[in-house]
Amino acid sequence: GINFEENTDEYELETSLLLPRLRTCSSAGDVTRMLHQTFMECFSPVAALTAAYANIGAEIWELRVTFQESAQH
């Protein structure tokens, strides 16, 4: 819900930074901190506080765990 279907590549840079860093995360909290750090690098000082990334961090972590589990079967 952040690209509004108009600029589908608008966050391509951020995605290219986030995906490799995701491999280093071992929890939803790690993902949340990594998201915040990346957005601070890209958008500082307008990036929100770390807590604002908690829901998306948890969702990304859940997707990663699900993907890893499906890849093992």
N, C-alpha and C positions, 0 to 999 in steps of 0.2 A: 503494500500500500504506500510505498514512498516514491515510486516513479510515475504513478498515475497513467501508465500505459502509453505515454507519449515519448519519453526518452528511455528506451529499453536498455541502452548502453551507458546511461548516466553514471552509474556506480561501478563501471568496469575497472577503473583504477583501484578503488577500494577493495573490490572483490579479488583482484590480483594480489593485493597485499594480505588480505585476510586468509585466503585458502591455504597458503603455505604455513602460516602461523597456527592454523587450526590443528595441524599435526602435533604441535607441541603441547596442546591442552590436554589435561587429564580430568577435568571436571567442568560443570556448568559455570562455576565461579571463575575458572581460568578463561573460559570463552568470553564471559562478561568483561573481565579485565582486558583481554586482548582486543575486544571490540572497542572499548572505550579508548584504549591507547591508540589504536589505528585511527579512530575518528578524531582524536585530539591532534594527531599528526596531520591529518588531511584538512580538518575544518577548524582547528583551534583559532580563536577562543570560543567559538560558538557551539562546540560539542557539549552535550549535556553531562550532568554528573554521572558517575559510574552506575548508580542505582537505576538510571533510566534505561540501561542496556540489559538489565537482569532478565526480563521476559524473553527477549530475542536470544540472549545467551543460552538460556535454558532450552529454548526451542531448537536452536542449532545443535546443542549438545545432544538432545534427544534424537535428532535426525542422524547425527554422526554415529551414535551408539547403535541405532537401528540398522544403519548401513553396514557397520562393521559386523554385526551379528548375522545379517543376511549374506555377507560375503564369506563367512565361515561355514555356511551350510551348503 
